[in-house]
Each structure stands twice: as C-alpha cells, then as structure tokens.
Amino acid sequence: MPPRQKESYSIQSVDNALDVLEALCEEGEEVRISQLSERLGMNKTSIFRLLATFENRGYVEKEPRSGKYKLGISAYEMGQKFLSCMGLLRNAKPVIERLARECNEALYLAVPRGNEILMLDMVDTLQQVKIIPLVGNRYPVTTVSAGLVILANSEAHRRNCNCEELSAISVTLPEILKNGGYIDRGVMGEGITSLSVPIIDAQGNVPGSLCMVGPEFRLTPKKIKETYLPQLIEAGVVISSKLGYVGHFISKDSYR
C-alpha cells in the first residue's frame, strides 16, 4: 500500500477546535460566538460546544457579564512551558537580556512561520518613549528586516518565496550578507526602525533572527553604524555559537 498523506490522517473536529483556539489567540481580546462563527465559517452550535469543552479544561474563559470568551490560564501555561523548553529561546534569552541592558532598546527574537515572520519574544526598553510591544505580531518575511536577514542566509527559506517576491528583494540580499544585518524604516509602522541579524544553528540552518526595534529619532543611521549594528552582530554570533554554529570563526563565506 502506498504511504498515506498527512492530510488523510486529519480529524476534522480537531482541526475545527484548533481553528477556534487560534482565532481566539489572534483576536487578542474577548470575542463573541457570533464573531467566531462569521470569521471561521462555522455554525454557532459547533463553536459553543468546542468552547464549552475548552472552558472545562481551563483553556478558555467566559466572562459572565458580557458572555464573551477569551483564552484561559491553561493556554497561557502551555505556551510558557513550550517557550521554556525551546532550545532557541533558552539560548538566546540571556544574551538578549544583556544586550537590552547595554543598549536600552527593545530587542526581539523572531522566527519564521511559513511566509511570515513571528515576533516570538522580547525584552523591552526602559526608555519613556517606546514602541507598543509586538510579541505575537506577524509580518511578511520579505518585507521586514527580521525576515530578510533569514532569507539572505538561508536557501531553504528562499525556496518558499514565490519568484516575484524573490525578484523584488534579490538586490537586497547580497547587501545583507556583506553588512551582516539589515535595517528597515517605516515597515512596522510610521516612525519605527528595525535592525536585524541572523541566528544560525549547528547545521547551518537559520531558525530565527535577533531584531532591535525603536523610534527613528533614537535609531539614527550614525548610531546604528557605530554602535547598534556591531552590538547586534556580536550578540547574534554568541547565540549562534550557543546553538553549535562555528562558521563565524572559520571564514566570512561560512556566514551564508
């Protein structure tokens, strides 16, 4: 018998349940059953039953007065357990915390999710003027610095891009390899600058990137060139080394 495709093992009810949880997560606020029904194209009765099941297990909470639903403490606990066990985050977090204290700007660990980049974790700045936290936000991998540095250093991720998108950024990628990082301005929002460098593991894969995000008036070209980019590159090298990558110490070509 030929091997079955993964999709053939899929259980529709479980798919539906996960769709509901993901929708609650993406909304980020309390939502009504009618909103979920409209968004997911599922009938209200099915959504109610799924939510009731999740509520019994603590993954969803219902507000008594409004009748709206939100993610519960069990979902939060599971997420925290996953993050604490995740090798990339475990190795990167101490380095990010130290760099955040030194530069006093917000730093993010970003990871690829298909054709998007996910802002997975952050250490915030103590500055009075700061950017609203972006943890959980996703951006097209071909638009933001956190995604572009991954594409520049990973042929596997470039293969996931369509030809038109890759053609549009083809001139930018060699520049990223030459400079060791990339800066974007205004992509994440008006007046916001982000600066990123790649993180490379023992196999030469690029599981994520280290990203500094702040207002343009603080992340000036001069400050980036003289201070922030060298600091960020050094931190990226340290994290990559913790993951087993030694290419930085062999030759510049290995940086690819």
C-alpha positions, 0 to 999 in steps of 0.5 A, a space after each residue: 500500500 502506498 504511504 498515506 498523506 498527512 492530510 488523510 490522517 486529519 480529524 476534522 473536529 480537531 482541526 475545527 477546535 484548533 481553528 477556534 483556539 487560534 482565532 481566539 489567540 489572534 483576536 487578542 481580546 474577548 470575542 463573541 460566538 457570533 464573531 467566531 462563527 462569521 470569521 471561521 465559517 462555522 455554525 454557532 452550535 459547533 463553536 459553543 460546544 468546542 468552547 464549552 469543552 475548552 472552558 472545562 479544561 481551563 483553556 478558555 474563559 467566559 466572562 459572565 457579564 458580557 458572555 464573551 470568551 477569551 483564552 484561559 490560564 491553561 493556554 497561557 501555561 502551555 505556551 510558557 512551558 513550550 517557550 521554556 523548553 525551546 532550545 532557541 529561546 533558552 539560548 538566546 534569552 540571556 544574551 538578549 537580556 544583556 544586550 537590552 541592558 547595554 543598549 536600552 532598546 527593545 530587542 526581539 527574537 523572531 522566527 519564521 512561520 511559513 511566509 511570515 515572520 513571528 515576533 516570538 519574544 522580547 525584552 523591552 526598553 526602559 526608555 519613556 518613549 517606546 514602541 507598543 510591544 509586538 510579541 505575537 505580531 506577524 509580518 511578511 518575511 520579505 518585507 521586514 528586516 527580521 525576515 530578510 536577514 533569514 532569507 539572505 542566509 538561508 536557501 531553504 527559506 528562499 525556496 518558499 518565496 514565490 519568484 516575484 517576491 524573490 525578484 523584488 528583494 534579490 538586490 537586497 540580499 547580497 547587501 545583507 550578507 556583506 553588512 551582516 544585518 539589515 535595517 528597515 524604516 517605516 515597515 512596522 509602522 510610521 516612525 519605527 526602525 528595525 535592525 536585524 541579524 541572523 541566528 544560525 544553528 549547528 547545521 547551518 540552518 537559520 531558525 530565527 533572527 535577533 531584531 532591535 526595534 525603536 523610534 527613528 529619532 533614537 535609531 539614527 543611521 550614525 548610531 546604528 553604524 557605530 554602535 547598534 549594528 556591531 552590538 547586534 552582530 556580536 550578540 547574534 554570533 554568541 547565540 549562534 555559537 550557543 546553538 553549535 554554529 562555528 562558521 563565524 570563526 572559520 571564514 566570512 563565506 561560512 556566514 551564508 
